[in-house]
Amino acid sequence: MLPMPLDRIGNYAAGFVPPLLAPDRPTPALVAGPNGKAAVKRFNVYRNNVTVSLIEALAATFPATERITGEAFFRAMARFHVRETPPVSPLLFEYGRDFPGSIARYEYAQSMPWLADVARIERAWLDAYHAADAPALPPSALSLIAPEQLGGVVFDPHPATRLVRSDYPAVTIFAVNRESGPVGRIETADAESALITRPDLEVIVRRLAPGADLLLSRLLAGIPLAAAAADAATQCPTLDLAAAIATALEAGAFTATHHGG
């Protein structure tokens, strides 16, 4: 049997793939069962299996989000995302990067405005887990730099470093729901930001002190230390600069430094 020509493969895929994630669309005419009969039931089974697989992939990536909402709610929300955002990569762990955005738009999740940020932390956790290996900049590195040169220092981010800022106590909510124990009442309503790193083999999520997220967002963007510190301190006068830098270095957020040009 001769292989199908490439142009026919492309035409087949173009007709076969879109209806998989759109249940209101009819079975493609090119799909046929035995003796040329329509294969509606067979296609629907396949379509359902694809959707279920993607929902299960989302559940594996966002366990805290699922625990918060419950399985039935999560699966309905995940189905909304699957319909809205089909996969674009053959790597299943890549799927779900846009899930937090879908959560923010999901009608029935509007009473949980912090839920999308919890999901963003979970996605950042997975990205940090799969990031490239690199040695972390040791906390003692800055002591080797002349004091008059510190202001111009630029930090090179570690490949695993992620920063998630939230207007809600998303880090606390993430932490208590990532574990298997009982979840008590969360007393804080303050904004929280998460620093996600993987200095060795373990991904670590840290809740940052006020203003530290402002500083780190600028350092991770390649802004020299003096300018980053001045900008962050303007927005958060209570920023503890030394403590914020120490936290980032101890977490392994950077790999090296260089002097800005």
N, C-alpha and C positions, 0 to 999 in steps of 0.2 A: 504493500500500500504506500503510495507516494505521500510525503508530508504536505500539509496544507500550505499554499503560498503565503508569504508574509503579508501581502496586501489583504488576503482573505482573513488571516488571523486578526489583523487590525480591525477589519469591518465586523468580525464576529464579536470581538471584545467590546467595541463601541456600542453594539446593540445589546450585549449580554449584561455588562456591568452596571450601567445606570439603574435599571429596574430592581437590582438586588436590594438597594437601600431605599426604595420608594414603593411602598406597598400599594399605592393607588395606581401605579402604572401597570399595564397589562403584561402578561408573559410575552417575551420577544417572539416574533413569528419564526425566527430561525431556530428556536428550540423545539425539537420534536421528539416524540416518544417512539415506541415500536410501531412499525408499519406506517410511519408518517403521521401518527395521531398527535394531537396537541399534548404538551407535557406540563399543563398548568399545575397539577398537584406536585409533580416532581420539582418543578422550579420553585414553588412556594416552600417546600421543605428545605431546599438549598438556601433560599432567601432567608428563611428563619434561622438556619444554622449560622449563616454569616453574621446576622444581627446579634444572636446570642453570644457568639465568640467575641465580638467587639465589646459587648456589654461586660462580659467576664474579664476581658483585658482591662477595662476601666476599673472594675471592682478590685482587681489585683493591684492597680496603681494607686487607687484612692481608698484604702481601707478605713481611714479615720472619717472621711466624708461619708462613706456608706454606714459606718457605725452611728454617726450623728443622725442621719436621716431615716435609717432602717432600710432593710433590703428592698421592700416593695417600692418605696419612694425613690430610692437610688436607681433602681432598674428603669423606672418610668423616666427619670431625668436623663439617664444614660441613653435610653432609646431616643429621646429628643435630640441628644447630641449626635447620635449615629445618623439620624435622618438629616440633620443640619450640616454635619461635617464628615464626609466620607474619608477613609484613610487615603493618604497620598504616598505612604512608604510601605514597602514589603516587610519591614521590621515592626513586629507587633508592639514592642515596648515603646516605639516612637509615637504610637497612637495616643491621643488624649492631651496633646499640648494645648489645644484650644478648649478643653473641657471646662476649666475655670470660667472662661468667658461665656460658655453656654449656661453654666450655673447662674451667672449674674443676670442672664436674660430669661431664665426659666421662670415662668409665671408663678408657679407654686412654691418657689424658693425665696420669694421676695421678703418673707417674714424672717429670713435668716441672712441678713446682708453680709455677714462675716463668712458665710460658707464658701464663697468663691476664693477668698484669701486662704482659708484652710487648704483648699484644693491646690492653690498655687504653691503652698509650702510642700505639699506632698509631691507635686510634679517636680519641684526643685530638688527634693530629696532623691528622686529617681535619677534625675539628670546628674546630680553629684555622684551617685553610685556608679554610673556608667562613664564618668569623665576619665580623661587620660591621667595616668600616674605622673607625678612630678614631686621632687623634694620640696618641702615647705621651708620658707625663710625662717631661720631660728630667731627666737625673741631677742637674742643678744646681738643681732646684726646691726641694729641702729647705734649701738655703743661704739662701733668701729668707724662711724661717720663723724667727721669734724662738726662741732655744733653750728658753725657758721654756714655749713652746707646742708643742714637738715631741711631747711625750708624749701629747697629746690628738689628734694627727693621725690621720685615717682615710683610707685609700687607696681610690680607686675603681678596680676591676679593669678592664683592657682586655678588650673582648669576646672576643678570641682567646686569652686566658690560660687555661691549664689546668695543674693540678698532679696528678701521679700518684705515689703513694707505694707502695713495695714492700718486702717483707721479704727480697727477693732482688736480685741484681745485674741487675735487669731493664733498666736504662738501657744498660749495657754490652752486654748480649745483643742488645737492640734495635739499637744502633748498628752492631755488626759484621755483623748480618744484614740491615740495610737497604741495605748496599752490595753491590756485585757481586763484590768480591774474595774471596780465600780466608779462611776463618774458622779462626783458631788456637785454642789452648786458652785459656779464660778463667780466670785465676788467682784472681780475687776471689770471695768468697762473701758479701760484706757487703751489707747492705740499701742500696738506692739509691732516690732519688726524682728525678723528672723535672719540670722546669719547661718547659712548651711555650708559646712565644709566636710572634707574627707581627708584629714591629715595622714591617716594610715589606711586601714581597710574598712574602718567604720565611719558611716555618715553621722555627723553630729549636728543637731539643731540647737542654736543658742538664742535666747531672747536678749536683745540688745538694750543697753541703757539709753535713756532719752538723749537724742542728739548724735549718738554713735552711728545710727543708720544714715544720718545726713552726711557725716564725715566719710563713712565707708563707701557710700554711693558715689562720692566724688573721687575718692582714691581709686576705686575700681574702674572709674571712667578715665583714669590716667591724669588727673589733675594733681599738680605738685602739692606736697604736704602743707606748706604755708597757706596757699590759696584755698585749699580744701578746708583747712581748719578755720580760716577767717570766715568763709562762707557758712560753714555749719554753725559756728558760734554766733553769727548774726541772727540766724533763725532759732537757735536754742542756746541762750546765754548760760544755761546751767551745764553745758557740755563739759565733761571731764575728759580733756584731750588725752592725757597720759593713759587713763584707764581704757579709753576706747581703742587706742593703738595697741595697748598690751593685750586686750581681748582678741583683737584681730590676729596678732602675731601668735598668741597661744593657740588659737583655733587653726592655725595653718592656712590663713586666707591668702597669703602671697608666696611667691617663689623667689623673688629677687627684687632689687632696687636698682635704679639708675638715676642719673641727674638729668632733669628736664633741660631741653635745649633752649 
